[in-house]
Amino acid sequence: MAQCNGDCAHCGGCGGELVLSLPELRLLNQLGENAFLPVARRADTQAPIYREDEEETQERYSLILQCLEKKGLISIDFDKPLLGADMSRYEDCPIWGSFALTARGQEVLDILDKQGAKE
């Protein structure tokens, strides 16, 4: 858990703490190492698709991305695909984009780096 700044509109009310699952933390740490990561979606759904690793299922990654976005920690932009990225894993998806940390997401990573997380 990381301390919340009290703006619970992003996470639905957390009582001063921001609760993150281990998969959410892993993905945030990946974004700490890579400014942007690729994402895609199908034409018939808004659900993001992430296939850069296989720690979680595609369906689980979709939920993780949506939760991180709802908490205000990442932004997903289907208008900004990663130029030069290998998108061969996403050939079945016609819409390509990217996602990145928001300022709040970077702040959370900084806090976690300094203070650690509680289980």
Secondary structure as GFF3:
##gff-version 3
##sequence-region A 1 119
A	DSSP	beta_strand	2	3	.	.	.	ID=ss1
A	DSSP	beta_strand	17	18	.	.	.	ID=ss2
A	DSSP	alpha_helix	22	33	.	.	.	ID=ss3
A	DSSP	beta_strand	36	41	.	.	.	ID=ss4
A	DSSP	alpha_helix	58	70	.	.	.	ID=ss5
A	DSSP	beta_strand	74	77	.	.	.	ID=ss6
A	DSSP	three_ten_helix	88	90	.	.	.	ID=ss7
A	DSSP	beta_strand	95	101	.	.	.	ID=ss8
A	DSSP	alpha_helix	103	115	.	.	.	ID=ss9
###
